[in-house]
Amino acid sequence: MPASYEQEITLEGDLHARPAGALAVAAGRFASAVSVTAGSHTADAKSVLGVMGLGATSGQHLTVKAAGPDAREAVAALIDILGHVTKVGG
Amino acid sequence: MSRATVGIVLVSHSAELAQGAAHLAGQVSGGTVTIIAAGGTDEGDLGTSAAKVSRGLSQADSGAGVVVLPDLGSAVLTVRAVLEDHGDATSVLLADAPFVEGAVAATVAAASGGDVKAVAAAAEEARHARKL
């Protein structure tokens, strides 16, 4: 059984293209499977188009989940990126 | 990440379209990937240029290989002609993908350290990504 881990965060800005890209680049560096859930939609965090397709907006609660050997580190890295999403567009 | 990243060549009939897609993909992926825009003819008209594609392949390859994205079907003819002369078919992959989405997905995959097959696969998966 691979380790799995998850954490929630509330977005302080909309998840535009650049933060979605940063999220997917970071997720792709981990061996674990990583997903981001916004409402009823879940995307593979390693897929930039999937993350953008969530259409996640300011005030929304997101859940980052990871399963695999570096699950805890993956969740921490992605939560950190999502914590830096601000109201400034991009 | 000490090893080389996969390079991207965007082949469009329009120089502006190739440059714009390269700019966008570079911004979204954080600017760590070499993306070469090979758009328009040698005369600057709409069309494709074997010379530009060939130069693009050389400029984009830092040792990890290159993924090429054509905008429309007829750009494929130009790319294939260049690849026949290029020789190393395993290090250059032509991706069958939507141009903008494929460019962004491929560049992000390259930025996260994906190999040439993973980068081409990311581009091709863009076909199934929904915007709405």
Backbone of each chain as ProteinMPNN parsed JSONL, in Angstrom:
{"seq_chain_A": "MPASYEQEITLEGDLHARPAGALAVAAGRFASAVSVTAGSHTADAKSVLGVMGLGATSGQHLTVKAAGPDAREAVAALIDILGHVTKVGG", "coords_chain_A": {"N_chain_A": [[0.84, -1.209, 0.0], [0.795, 2.064, -1.015], [1.779, 5.137, 0.572], [-0.71, 7.517, 1.412], [-2.003, 10.831, 1.287], [-3.623, 13.847, 2.206], [-4.741, 17.264, 1.838], [-6.505, 20.283, 2.557], [-7.275, 23.488, 1.077], [-8.156, 26.95, 0.948], [-8.759, 28.903, -1.818], [-7.285, 32.047, -2.567], [-7.424, 33.513, -4.776], [-8.222, 33.415, -8.315], [-7.661, 30.385, -10.126], [-5.597, 30.737, -12.439], [-3.878, 30.539, -15.682], [-1.006, 30.632, -15.335], [-0.46, 29.993, -12.525], [-1.667, 27.461, -12.603], [0.01, 26.165, -14.364], [2.413, 26.239, -12.89], [1.681, 24.605, -10.799], [1.251, 22.122, -12.095], [3.783, 21.63, -13.175], [5.261, 21.326, -10.829], [3.914, 19.144, -9.66], [4.466, 17.143, -11.482], [7.042, 16.45, -10.926], [7.06, 14.686, -8.882], [6.901, 11.27, -7.804], [4.57, 10.186, -6.895], [1.03, 9.683, -7.488], [-1.0, 12.454, -8.05], [-3.74, 14.487, -7.223], [-6.124, 17.149, -7.77], [-8.968, 18.46, -6.291], [-11.888, 20.282, -6.899], [-14.841, 21.24, -5.738], [-17.165, 19.235, -7.354], [-15.43, 18.335, -9.204], [-12.503, 16.64, -10.23], [-9.072, 16.748, -10.96], [-6.146, 15.42, -12.558], [-3.25, 16.399, -11.099], [-0.902, 16.641, -12.467], [-1.562, 17.281, -14.998], [-1.696, 20.06, -16.812], [-3.726, 21.152, -18.369], [-5.934, 19.842, -17.386], [-5.972, 20.827, -14.766], [-6.416, 23.555, -15.27], [-8.909, 23.276, -16.385], [-10.522, 22.824, -14.238], [-11.502, 25.224, -13.449], [-11.207, 26.697, -11.092], [-11.968, 29.025, -8.572], [-11.529, 32.12, -6.693], [-11.958, 31.823, -3.199], [-12.902, 29.287, -3.276], [-12.85, 25.945, -1.971], [-10.209, 23.745, -2.15], [-9.043, 20.39, -2.569], [-6.076, 18.682, -2.185], [-4.725, 15.662, -3.095], [-2.524, 12.921, -2.637], [-0.911, 9.897, -3.586], [1.529, 7.591, -2.971], [5.147, 7.116, -2.934], [6.244, 9.602, -2.259], [4.2, 11.109, -1.238], [3.474, 12.859, 0.887], [5.3, 14.982, 0.655], [4.647, 15.865, -1.888], [2.02, 16.808, -1.587], [2.494, 18.884, 0.242], [4.104, 20.602, -1.311], [2.36, 21.346, -3.367], [0.236, 22.524, -1.986], [1.575, 24.712, -1.007], [2.079, 26.167, -3.374], [-0.555, 26.686, -4.19], [-1.284, 28.273, -2.085], [-0.072, 30.613, -2.69], [-1.495, 31.699, -4.708], [-2.98, 34.562, -5.835], [-5.174, 37.463, -5.852], [-4.445, 38.806, -8.071], [-4.483, 38.527, -11.54], [-3.573, 36.094, -14.113]], "CA_chain_A": [[0.0, 0.0, 0.0], [1.555, 3.323, -0.987], [1.287, 6.145, 1.508], [-1.537, 8.551, 0.799], [-2.045, 12.008, 2.123], [-4.408, 14.907, 1.573], [-4.869, 18.512, 2.591], [-7.406, 21.248, 1.914], [-6.888, 24.903, 1.105], [-9.122, 27.869, 0.34], [-8.07, 29.773, -2.78], [-7.448, 33.495, -2.366], [-7.518, 34.106, -6.102], [-8.632, 32.425, -9.314], [-6.559, 29.519, -10.583], [-5.36, 31.07, -13.848], [-2.964, 29.683, -16.448], [0.356, 30.518, -14.795], [-0.413, 29.128, -11.337], [-1.993, 26.083, -12.996], [1.244, 25.639, -14.933], [3.367, 26.009, -11.802], [1.181, 23.447, -10.051], [1.468, 20.903, -12.877], [5.24, 21.407, -13.257], [5.682, 20.808, -9.523], [3.324, 17.81, -9.458], [5.13, 16.208, -12.387], [8.361, 16.075, -10.409], [6.889, 13.665, -7.842], [6.553, 9.929, -8.269], [3.208, 9.881, -6.46], [-0.14, 10.187, -8.216], [-1.479, 13.629, -7.319], [-4.964, 15.051, -7.801], [-6.706, 18.338, -7.162], [-10.426, 18.425, -6.388], [-12.612, 21.53, -6.643], [-16.249, 20.889, -5.829], [-17.404, 17.871, -7.816], [-14.477, 18.026, -10.267], [-11.154, 16.252, -9.826], [-8.13, 16.713, -12.07], [-4.771, 14.974, -12.356], [-2.477, 17.624, -10.871], [0.21, 16.687, -13.421], [-2.112, 17.73, -16.279], [-1.963, 21.503, -16.732], [-5.031, 21.45, -18.977], [-6.914, 19.346, -16.433], [-6.036, 21.775, -13.646], [-7.1, 24.759, -15.776], [-10.298, 22.913, -16.657], [-11.299, 22.851, -12.986], [-12.128, 26.533, -13.33], [-11.259, 26.987, -9.652], [-12.005, 30.475, -8.356], [-11.271, 32.668, -5.357], [-12.909, 31.448, -2.169], [-13.249, 27.872, -3.386], [-12.03, 25.005, -1.196], [-9.606, 22.691, -2.973], [-8.393, 19.298, -1.844], [-4.945, 18.061, -2.878], [-4.497, 14.297, -2.606], [-1.42, 12.217, -3.285], [-0.682, 8.514, -3.168], [2.811, 7.121, -3.501], [6.29, 7.163, -2.02], [6.541, 10.972, -1.817], [2.872, 11.74, -1.182], [3.435, 13.974, 1.834], [6.057, 16.091, 0.068], [3.899, 16.363, -3.05], [0.893, 17.61, -1.09], [3.05, 20.113, 0.828], [4.574, 21.483, -2.391], [1.216, 21.883, -4.115], [-0.492, 23.435, -1.101], [2.369, 25.942, -0.967], [1.822, 26.907, -4.622], [-1.946, 27.175, -4.157], [-1.327, 29.333, -1.074], [0.467, 31.839, -3.282], [-2.412, 32.214, -5.73], [-3.535, 35.804, -5.31], [-6.262, 38.032, -6.653], [-3.891, 39.3, -9.327], [-4.709, 37.533, -12.593], [-2.38, 35.541, -14.742]], "C_chain_A": [[0.871, 1.253, 0.0], [0.944, 4.275, 0.033], [0.369, 7.107, 0.762], [-1.755, 9.662, 1.82], [-2.931, 13.026, 1.44], [-4.512, 16.119, 2.482], [-5.776, 19.456, 1.818], [-6.839, 22.657, 2.006], [-8.006, 25.72, 0.483], [-8.361, 28.835, -0.557], [-8.325, 31.245, -2.465], [-7.458, 34.242, -3.692], [-7.954, 33.023, -7.069], [-7.41, 31.636, -9.798], [-6.363, 29.7, -12.09], [-4.25, 30.205, -14.441], [-1.598, 29.524, -15.784], [0.424, 29.719, -13.496], [-0.775, 27.675, -11.646], [-0.757, 25.409, -13.582], [2.258, 25.311, -13.853], [2.978, 24.767, -11.006], [1.51, 22.142, -10.788], [2.956, 20.584, -13.019], [5.728, 20.786, -11.953], [5.169, 19.379, -9.324], [4.059, 16.754, -10.281], [6.489, 15.743, -11.897], [8.278, 15.017, -9.319], [6.492, 12.335, -8.466], [5.102, 9.596, -7.956], [2.176, 10.348, -7.479], [-0.72, 11.324, -7.386], [-2.722, 14.169, -8.012], [-5.372, 16.308, -7.049], [-8.214, 18.266, -7.377], [-11.0, 19.794, -6.041], [-14.091, 21.221, -6.831], [-16.406, 19.447, -6.273], [-16.415, 17.444, -8.902], [-13.101, 17.692, -9.705], [-10.276, 16.189, -11.064], [-6.819, 16.079, -11.622], [-3.916, 16.237, -12.228], [-1.305, 17.752, -11.838], [-0.243, 17.156, -14.8], [-2.492, 19.201, -16.185], [-3.339, 21.836, -17.296], [-6.159, 20.967, -18.072], [-7.096, 20.313, -15.276], [-6.756, 23.056, -14.079], [-8.585, 24.494, -15.965], [-11.161, 22.844, -15.412], [-12.062, 24.165, -12.857], [-12.239, 26.98, -11.884], [-11.1, 28.487, -9.419], [-11.776, 30.838, -6.893], [-12.368, 32.268, -4.378], [-13.282, 29.976, -2.19], [-12.302, 27.011, -2.534], [-11.513, 23.923, -2.137], [-9.027, 21.623, -2.063], [-7.279, 18.74, -2.727], [-4.733, 16.69, -2.252], [-3.307, 13.702, -3.348], [-1.327, 10.82, -2.731], [0.616, 8.054, -3.807], [3.916, 7.38, -2.521], [6.605, 8.562, -1.485], [5.246, 11.787, -1.681], [2.856, 12.978, -0.287], [4.152, 15.206, 1.258], [5.301, 16.705, -1.101], [2.751, 17.263, -2.594], [1.411, 18.932, -0.522], [3.463, 21.102, -0.257], [3.393, 22.134, -3.115], [0.374, 22.838, -3.265], [0.244, 24.776, -1.022], [2.112, 26.803, -2.212], [0.409, 27.491, -4.607], [-2.101, 28.302, -3.141], [-0.814, 30.663, -1.593], [-0.385, 32.378, -4.417], [-3.105, 33.443, -5.143], [-4.619, 36.334, -6.237], [-5.769, 38.63, -7.969], [-4.02, 38.195, -10.366], [-3.432, 36.986, -13.17], [-2.64, 34.125, -15.161]], "O_chain_A": [[1.62, 1.47, 0.952], [-0.252, 4.221, 0.317], [0.638, 7.467, -0.384], [-1.698, 9.454, 3.032], [-2.986, 13.066, 0.211], [-4.393, 16.027, 3.704], [-5.814, 19.435, 0.588], [-6.038, 22.972, 2.886], [-8.717, 25.243, -0.401], [-7.43, 29.506, -0.11], [-9.446, 31.634, -2.137], [-7.497, 35.472, -3.716], [-8.048, 31.853, -6.7], [-6.295, 32.152, -9.866], [-6.884, 28.933, -12.9], [-3.751, 29.277, -13.806], [-1.085, 28.41, -15.68], [1.283, 28.846, -13.367], [-0.245, 26.759, -11.017], [-0.504, 24.231, -13.33], [2.889, 24.254, -13.878], [3.832, 23.982, -10.595], [1.986, 21.182, -10.184], [3.35, 19.418, -12.99], [6.511, 19.836, -11.965], [5.911, 18.508, -8.871], [4.249, 15.622, -9.836], [7.029, 14.755, -12.395], [9.304, 14.503, -8.874], [5.838, 12.283, -9.508], [4.474, 8.812, -8.668], [2.416, 11.288, -8.237], [-0.912, 11.188, -6.178], [-2.756, 14.294, -9.236], [-5.029, 16.511, -5.884], [-8.684, 18.041, -8.493], [-10.647, 20.39, -5.023], [-14.542, 20.97, -7.949], [-15.853, 18.537, -5.654], [-16.524, 16.351, -9.457], [-12.599, 18.379, -8.814], [-10.678, 15.645, -12.093], [-6.43, 16.185, -10.459], [-3.869, 17.051, -13.15], [-0.768, 18.845, -12.017], [0.587, 17.402, -15.675], [-3.49, 19.551, -15.554], [-4.038, 22.701, -16.768], [-7.213, 21.598, -17.995], [-8.218, 20.588, -14.851], [-7.599, 23.578, -13.35], [-9.418, 25.371, -15.737], [-12.388, 22.808, -15.504], [-13.126, 24.221, -12.241], [-13.243, 27.572, -11.488], [-10.219, 29.131, -9.988], [-11.824, 29.995, -5.997], [-13.555, 32.362, -4.688], [-13.897, 29.468, -1.252], [-11.117, 27.314, -2.398], [-12.289, 23.27, -2.834], [-8.583, 21.899, -0.949], [-7.515, 18.37, -3.877], [-4.58, 16.567, -1.036], [-3.112, 13.952, -4.537], [-1.623, 10.578, -1.561], [0.782, 8.117, -5.025], [3.666, 7.816, -1.397], [7.162, 8.703, -0.397], [5.21, 12.983, -1.97], [2.298, 14.012, -0.652], [3.659, 16.329, 1.367], [5.311, 17.922, -1.285], [2.539, 18.343, -3.146], [0.829, 19.986, -0.778], [3.204, 22.3, -0.14], [3.426, 23.323, -3.433], [-0.137, 23.838, -3.768], [-0.381, 25.836, -0.977], [1.947, 28.019, -2.11], [0.206, 28.651, -4.968], [-2.944, 29.183, -3.309], [-1.086, 31.714, -1.012], [-0.046, 33.394, -5.024], [-3.736, 33.369, -4.088], [-4.935, 35.733, -7.264], [-6.56, 38.925, -8.865], [-3.695, 37.042, -10.085], [-2.337, 37.37, -12.762], [-1.755, 33.473, -15.715]]}, "seq_chain_B": "MSRATVGIVLVSHSAELAQGAAHLAGQVSGGTVTIIAAGGTDEGDLGTSAAKVSRGLSQADSGAGVVVLPDLGSAVLTVRAVLEDHGDATSVLLADAPFVEGAVAATVAAASGGDVKAVAAAAEEARHARKL", "coords_chain_B": {"N_chain_B": [[17.252, 18.757, -10.719], [19.28, 18.01, -13.002], [19.623, 16.984, -15.467], [19.225, 17.361, -19.064], [16.457, 19.141, -20.496], [13.607, 18.261, -22.506], [13.209, 19.737, -25.693], [10.988, 21.999, -27.469], [9.417, 22.375, -30.613], [7.476, 24.56, -32.42], [5.51, 24.421, -35.142], [4.058, 26.436, -37.371], [1.758, 27.708, -39.832], [1.706, 30.382, -39.654], [3.86, 32.926, -38.657], [3.387, 34.649, -36.531], [1.479, 33.258, -35.062], [2.912, 30.986, -34.242], [4.903, 32.238, -32.694], [3.338, 33.475, -30.737], [2.106, 31.286, -29.488], [4.375, 30.045, -28.496], [5.259, 31.969, -26.686], [3.135, 32.018, -24.845], [3.147, 29.322, -23.918], [5.657, 29.27, -22.77], [5.358, 31.109, -20.671], [3.388, 29.864, -19.078], [4.677, 27.553, -18.304], [6.815, 28.359, -16.846], [9.198, 29.184, -17.977], [11.518, 27.596, -18.293], [11.999, 25.876, -20.345], [13.242, 25.199, -23.612], [11.714, 26.642, -26.287], [11.008, 26.721, -29.607], [9.865, 28.805, -32.122], [8.722, 28.07, -35.252], [7.524, 29.441, -37.717], [5.669, 30.395, -40.657], [6.774, 31.192, -44.048], [10.041, 31.263, -45.664], [10.059, 33.691, -46.837], [8.448, 35.159, -45.27], [5.768, 34.917, -45.578], [2.432, 33.4, -45.19], [2.664, 30.004, -44.451], [4.831, 27.101, -44.487], [8.255, 26.374, -43.61], [10.917, 24.429, -44.519], [13.551, 24.976, -43.919], [13.349, 26.619, -41.662], [12.171, 24.837, -39.855], [14.141, 22.887, -39.689], [16.306, 24.345, -38.605], [15.079, 24.988, -36.208], [14.858, 22.484, -34.953], [17.532, 21.918, -34.423], [18.17, 24.037, -32.703], [16.471, 23.58, -30.566], [17.223, 21.21, -29.423], [18.755, 19.994, -26.652], [19.96, 17.736, -25.934], [18.171, 15.992, -24.794], [16.265, 15.414, -26.58], [13.515, 16.271, -28.858], [10.221, 17.555, -29.176], [7.88, 17.993, -31.706], [5.327, 20.165, -32.742], [2.829, 20.471, -35.095], [0.709, 22.96, -36.675], [-1.453, 22.717, -38.526], [-2.627, 20.154, -40.758], [-1.069, 20.224, -43.188], [1.355, 21.244, -42.438], [2.581, 19.102, -41.402], [3.647, 17.706, -43.545], [5.884, 19.211, -44.257], [7.385, 18.974, -41.901], [7.81, 16.206, -41.804], [9.346, 15.819, -44.087], [11.67, 17.146, -43.356], [12.425, 15.612, -41.153], [13.05, 13.208, -42.341], [15.503, 13.696, -43.39], [16.835, 14.257, -41.13], [17.515, 12.114, -39.535], [17.888, 10.958, -36.702], [15.404, 9.405, -35.467], [14.393, 8.616, -33.026], [14.89, 10.566, -31.181], [13.451, 12.744, -31.892], [10.133, 13.547, -31.843], [7.019, 13.7, -33.469], [4.115, 15.28, -32.616], [0.673, 14.55, -32.515], [-1.567, 16.723, -32.05], [-3.787, 19.235, -30.608], [-2.922, 22.618, -31.331], [-2.384, 24.931, -29.574], [-3.172, 24.041, -26.976], [-1.738, 21.662, -26.923], [0.888, 22.621, -27.119], [1.155, 23.983, -24.692], [0.68, 21.905, -22.809], [2.715, 20.078, -23.497], [5.006, 21.589, -22.984], [4.839, 22.082, -20.251], [5.057, 19.443, -19.341], [7.653, 18.905, -20.194], [9.023, 20.749, -18.623], [8.716, 19.656, -16.123], [10.399, 17.564, -16.217], [9.909, 15.413, -17.865], [10.487, 12.721, -20.237], [11.151, 12.401, -23.825], [9.1, 10.842, -24.875], [7.118, 11.02, -22.91], [6.575, 13.729, -22.996], [5.579, 14.065, -25.592], [3.332, 12.45, -25.315], [1.879, 13.887, -23.407], [1.22, 16.128, -24.911], [-0.441, 14.93, -26.825], [-2.507, 13.956, -25.271], [-3.841, 16.267, -24.809], [-5.795, 16.554, -26.627], [-8.059, 15.474, -25.507], [-8.769, 17.1, -23.465], [-11.106, 19.027, -21.734], [-12.499, 22.284, -21.935], [-14.663, 23.482, -20.782]], "CA_chain_B": [[17.081, 18.476, -12.154], [20.503, 18.402, -13.683], [19.665, 16.516, -16.85], [18.666, 18.274, -20.056], [15.017, 19.028, -20.716], [13.144, 18.108, -23.884], [12.884, 20.993, -26.361], [9.724, 22.02, -28.214], [9.386, 23.189, -31.838], [6.105, 24.84, -32.836], [5.514, 24.675, -36.587], [2.78, 27.002, -37.774], [1.72, 28.441, -41.102], [1.809, 31.804, -39.327], [4.964, 33.246, -37.74], [2.821, 35.264, -35.326], [0.81, 32.204, -34.275], [3.974, 30.177, -33.608], [5.54, 33.05, -31.643], [2.373, 33.68, -29.66], [1.945, 30.027, -28.754], [5.638, 29.828, -27.771], [5.259, 32.912, -25.565], [2.151, 31.538, -23.872], [3.62, 28.067, -23.314], [6.799, 29.619, -21.927], [4.85, 31.76, -19.46], [2.656, 28.908, -18.242], [5.57, 26.502, -17.793], [7.84, 28.945, -15.983], [10.349, 29.7, -18.723], [12.732, 26.77, -18.206], [12.076, 24.97, -21.495], [13.529, 25.843, -24.898], [10.591, 26.536, -27.221], [11.374, 27.428, -30.828], [8.762, 29.081, -33.041], [9.095, 27.922, -36.66], [6.291, 29.784, -38.406], [5.735, 31.164, -41.896], [7.755, 30.786, -45.056], [11.308, 32.003, -45.616], [9.777, 35.051, -47.319], [7.588, 35.832, -44.298], [4.344, 34.732, -45.897], [1.788, 32.253, -44.554], [3.148, 28.742, -45.003], [5.859, 26.518, -43.624], [9.594, 26.416, -44.164], [11.777, 23.318, -44.092], [14.772, 25.545, -43.324], [13.034, 27.066, -40.295], [11.945, 23.646, -39.021], [15.444, 22.247, -39.482], [17.026, 25.183, -37.634], [14.375, 24.856, -34.933], [15.226, 21.203, -34.339], [18.899, 22.05, -33.892], [18.177, 24.987, -31.576], [15.668, 23.082, -29.439], [17.765, 19.972, -28.864], [19.878, 20.158, -25.725], [20.427, 16.405, -25.581], [17.077, 15.143, -24.304], [15.308, 15.206, -27.658], [12.632, 17.377, -29.244], [8.859, 17.251, -29.615], [7.439, 18.962, -32.707], [3.871, 20.282, -32.89], [2.375, 21.193, -36.283], [-0.602, 23.581, -36.422], [-2.455, 22.138, -39.429], [-2.117, 18.948, -41.399], [-0.056, 20.353, -44.23], [2.654, 21.485, -41.812], [3.15, 17.775, -41.152], [4.438, 17.332, -44.724], [7.18, 19.892, -44.135], [8.124, 18.382, -40.779], [8.231, 14.839, -42.171], [10.45, 15.928, -45.055], [12.876, 17.514, -42.596], [12.812, 14.486, -40.283], [13.667, 12.164, -43.166], [16.92, 14.066, -43.535], [17.413, 14.523, -39.812], [18.182, 10.888, -39.113], [17.633, 10.349, -35.403], [13.95, 9.41, -35.289], [13.998, 8.349, -31.639], [15.046, 11.745, -30.327], [12.497, 13.762, -32.337], [8.799, 12.985, -32.018], [5.997, 14.593, -34.015], [2.923, 15.043, -31.801], [-0.623, 14.784, -33.158], [-2.218, 17.388, -30.917], [-4.228, 20.62, -30.834], [-1.674, 23.402, -31.324], [-2.167, 25.747, -28.369], [-3.244, 23.182, -25.787], [-0.629, 20.72, -27.0], [2.12, 23.351, -26.818], [1.182, 24.252, -23.245], [0.804, 20.634, -22.079], [4.04, 19.513, -23.77], [6.031, 22.4, -22.343], [4.751, 21.804, -18.807], [5.616, 18.098, -19.127], [9.111, 19.026, -20.337], [9.532, 21.502, -17.47], [8.739, 18.802, -14.932], [11.445, 16.554, -16.371], [9.458, 14.28, -18.68], [11.321, 12.39, -21.404], [10.547, 12.807, -25.097], [7.83, 10.114, -25.045], [6.144, 11.582, -21.957], [6.22, 15.073, -23.462], [4.696, 13.874, -26.751], [2.062, 11.904, -24.811], [1.155, 14.995, -22.764], [0.648, 16.934, -25.993], [-1.526, 14.2, -27.5], [-3.634, 13.881, -24.336], [-4.531, 17.555, -24.836], [-6.957, 16.348, -27.502], [-9.223, 15.055, -24.719], [-9.0, 18.037, -22.351], [-12.269, 19.889, -21.918], [-12.329, 23.634, -21.402], [-15.882, 23.904, -20.068]], "C_chain_B": [[18.324, 18.905, -12.921], [20.478, 17.978, -15.149], [18.924, 17.477, -17.773], [17.158, 18.075, -20.168], [14.729, 18.9, -22.212], [12.819, 19.491, -24.453], [11.607, 20.857, -27.185], [9.895, 22.879, -29.47], [7.935, 23.32, -32.279], [6.114, 25.261, -34.302], [4.128, 25.156, -37.0], [2.882, 27.623, -39.162], [1.909, 29.937, -40.873], [2.94, 32.024, -38.335], [4.425, 33.798, -36.426], [2.166, 34.214, -34.424], [1.852, 31.361, -33.541], [4.62, 30.946, -32.463], [4.613, 33.246, -30.457], [2.19, 32.425, -28.819], [3.203, 29.732, -27.932], [5.703, 30.722, -26.538], [4.336, 32.418, -24.456], [2.657, 30.287, -23.148], [4.807, 28.334, -22.384], [6.372, 30.24, -20.611], [4.195, 30.745, -18.52], [3.604, 27.906, -17.595], [6.732, 27.056, -16.994], [9.149, 29.308, -16.667], [11.612, 28.857, -18.696], [12.956, 25.877, -19.421], [12.403, 25.765, -22.759], [12.373, 25.569, -25.86], [10.958, 27.362, -28.446], [10.14, 27.575, -31.715], [9.284, 28.987, -34.473], [7.84, 28.167, -37.483], [6.531, 30.594, -39.665], [6.796, 30.636, -42.85], [9.029, 31.598, -44.889], [11.107, 33.455, -46.046], [8.882, 35.819, -46.351], [6.108, 35.742, -44.613], [3.751, 33.598, -45.059], [2.242, 30.977, -45.257], [4.205, 28.189, -44.086], [7.187, 26.449, -44.366], [10.426, 25.268, -43.617], [13.033, 23.85, -43.416], [14.513, 25.992, -41.892], [12.826, 25.873, -39.36], [13.28, 22.987, -38.688], [16.279, 23.023, -38.466], [16.409, 25.039, -36.246], [14.749, 23.58, -34.21], [16.609, 21.293, -33.711], [18.927, 22.93, -32.65], [17.485, 24.407, -30.348], [16.308, 21.901, -28.736], [18.96, 20.241, -27.967], [20.344, 18.8, -25.22], [19.339, 15.455, -25.136], [16.038, 14.874, -25.391], [14.362, 16.382, -27.831], [11.245, 16.818, -29.577], [8.395, 18.384, -30.527], [5.918, 18.964, -32.773], [3.549, 21.079, -34.147], [1.0, 21.812, -36.025], [-1.707, 22.954, -37.263], [-1.784, 21.003, -40.201], [-1.002, 19.157, -42.393], [1.313, 20.74, -43.678], [3.368, 20.169, -41.545], [4.052, 17.36, -42.316], [5.838, 17.929, -44.646], [8.024, 19.239, -43.041], [8.645, 17.005, -41.159], [9.403, 14.875, -43.143], [11.746, 16.256, -44.342], [13.358, 16.329, -41.772], [13.461, 13.357, -41.08], [15.158, 12.431, -43.35], [17.629, 14.144, -42.199], [18.07, 13.292, -39.219], [17.671, 10.292, -37.823], [16.15, 10.412, -35.025], [13.53, 9.197, -33.841], [14.08, 9.599, -30.771], [14.117, 12.88, -30.74], [11.148, 13.08, -32.558], [7.849, 14.075, -32.504], [4.693, 14.277, -33.291], [1.662, 15.428, -32.56], [-1.543, 15.402, -32.102], [-2.774, 18.741, -31.329], [-3.071, 21.565, -30.523], [-1.437, 24.134, -30.008], [-2.141, 24.867, -27.116], [-2.074, 22.204, -25.753], [0.689, 21.378, -26.643], [2.253, 23.587, -25.32], [1.419, 22.954, -22.467], [2.198, 20.03, -22.268], [5.112, 20.273, -23.005], [6.032, 22.196, -20.832], [5.349, 20.429, -18.496], [7.139, 18.127, -19.24], [9.714, 19.722, -19.118], [9.598, 20.636, -16.218], [9.658, 17.601, -15.117], [11.042, 15.34, -17.18], [10.404, 13.997, -19.839], [10.512, 12.649, -22.683], [9.202, 12.097, -25.335], [6.747, 10.691, -24.132], [5.663, 12.95, -22.421], [5.273, 14.981, -24.67], [3.332, 13.352, -26.3], [1.234, 12.992, -24.151], [0.494, 15.867, -23.819], [-0.567, 16.224, -26.591], [-2.741, 14.037, -26.588], [-4.446, 15.182, -24.334], [-5.778, 17.488, -25.719], [-8.224, 16.088, -26.686], [-9.555, 16.046, -23.604], [-10.181, 18.946, -22.661], [-12.022, 21.241, -21.277], [-13.495, 24.042, -20.531], [-16.369, 22.802, -19.142]], "O_chain_B": [[18.403, 20.025, -13.425], [21.206, 18.527, -15.976], [18.112, 18.291, -17.333], [16.65, 16.974, -19.959], [15.495, 19.363, -23.057], [12.221, 20.32, -23.767], [11.199, 19.754, -27.549], [10.448, 23.977, -29.405], [7.247, 22.321, -32.486], [6.651, 26.309, -34.66], [3.158, 24.398, -36.984], [3.963, 28.011, -39.604], [2.238, 30.672, -41.804], [2.979, 31.382, -37.286], [4.924, 33.47, -35.349], [2.278, 34.267, -33.2], [1.692, 31.059, -32.358], [4.859, 30.39, -31.391], [5.046, 33.19, -29.306], [2.126, 32.491, -27.592], [3.114, 29.232, -26.811], [6.147, 30.292, -25.473], [4.707, 32.401, -23.282], [2.601, 30.205, -21.921], [4.94, 27.698, -21.339], [6.942, 29.944, -19.561], [4.426, 30.77, -17.311], [3.37, 27.46, -16.471], [7.561, 26.287, -16.507], [10.108, 29.697, -16.001], [12.683, 29.354, -19.044], [13.98, 25.202, -19.52], [11.899, 26.873, -22.949], [12.09, 24.421, -26.201], [11.192, 28.566, -28.338], [9.459, 26.595, -32.019], [10.181, 29.735, -34.862], [7.168, 27.223, -37.898], [7.474, 31.381, -39.739], [7.596, 29.764, -42.511], [9.087, 32.514, -44.067], [11.88, 34.338, -45.672], [8.586, 36.992, -46.576], [5.291, 36.415, -43.985], [4.463, 32.923, -44.316], [2.211, 30.879, -46.483], [4.456, 28.746, -43.017], [7.228, 26.465, -45.597], [10.618, 25.147, -42.408], [13.527, 23.257, -42.458], [15.344, 25.778, -41.009], [13.257, 25.901, -38.207], [13.519, 22.582, -37.551], [16.888, 22.432, -37.574], [17.117, 24.976, -35.241], [14.938, 23.583, -32.993], [16.831, 20.805, -32.603], [19.608, 22.623, -31.672], [17.867, 24.708, -29.217], [15.983, 21.612, -27.584], [20.026, 20.653, -28.426], [21.038, 18.711, -24.207], [19.548, 14.242, -25.101], [15.047, 14.186, -25.149], [14.393, 17.35, -27.071], [11.117, 15.752, -30.178], [8.496, 19.563, -30.185], [5.291, 17.908, -32.85], [3.949, 22.238, -34.261], [0.21, 21.269, -35.252], [-2.793, 22.688, -36.748], [-0.559, 20.91, -40.282], [-0.071, 18.353, -42.449], [2.323, 20.586, -44.365], [4.596, 20.118, -41.472], [5.094, 16.739, -42.107], [6.835, 17.264, -44.925], [9.215, 18.984, -43.225], [9.794, 16.673, -40.869], [10.333, 14.075, -43.043], [12.8, 15.716, -44.676], [14.559, 16.067, -41.698], [14.315, 12.636, -40.565], [15.963, 11.505, -43.451], [18.857, 14.104, -42.129], [19.058, 13.395, -38.491], [17.073, 9.216, -37.841], [15.702, 11.344, -34.357], [12.417, 9.564, -33.466], [13.414, 9.684, -29.74], [14.002, 13.874, -30.023], [11.035, 12.152, -33.359], [7.871, 15.208, -32.023], [4.214, 13.144, -33.339], [1.592, 16.494, -33.171], [-2.213, 14.688, -31.356], [-2.293, 19.339, -32.292], [-2.325, 21.345, -29.569], [-0.384, 23.966, -29.393], [-1.217, 24.94, -26.306], [-1.493, 21.949, -24.698], [1.517, 20.785, -25.952], [3.329, 23.413, -24.747], [2.262, 22.911, -21.57], [2.794, 19.529, -21.314], [6.025, 19.669, -22.441], [7.091, 22.144, -20.206], [6.063, 20.268, -17.506], [7.834, 17.457, -18.477], [10.78, 19.337, -18.639], [10.441, 20.86, -15.35], [9.694, 16.713, -14.265], [11.755, 14.336, -17.186], [11.046, 14.908, -20.363], [9.353, 13.059, -22.631], [8.284, 12.672, -25.919], [5.595, 10.832, -24.541], [4.492, 13.293, -22.261], [4.293, 15.721, -24.759], [2.3, 13.758, -26.834], [0.014, 13.023, -24.313], [-0.647, 16.298, -23.654], [-1.6, 16.849, -26.833], [-3.874, 13.987, -27.067], [-5.6, 15.195, -23.907], [-6.703, 18.284, -25.559], [-9.326, 16.434, -27.112], [-10.527, 15.847, -22.874], [-10.242, 19.559, -23.727], [-11.414, 21.335, -20.21], [-13.336, 24.866, -19.63], [-17.38, 22.971, -18.459]]}, "name": "protein", "num_of_chains": 2, "seq": "MPASYEQEITLEGDLHARPAGALAVAAGRFASAVSVTAGSHTADAKSVLGVMGLGATSGQHLTVKAAGPDAREAVAALIDILGHVTKVGGMSRATVGIVLVSHSAELAQGAAHLAGQVSGGTVTIIAAGGTDEGDLGTSAAKVSRGLSQADSGAGVVVLPDLGSAVLTVRAVLEDHGDATSVLLADAPFVEGAVAATVAAASGGDVKAVAAAAEEARHARKL"}
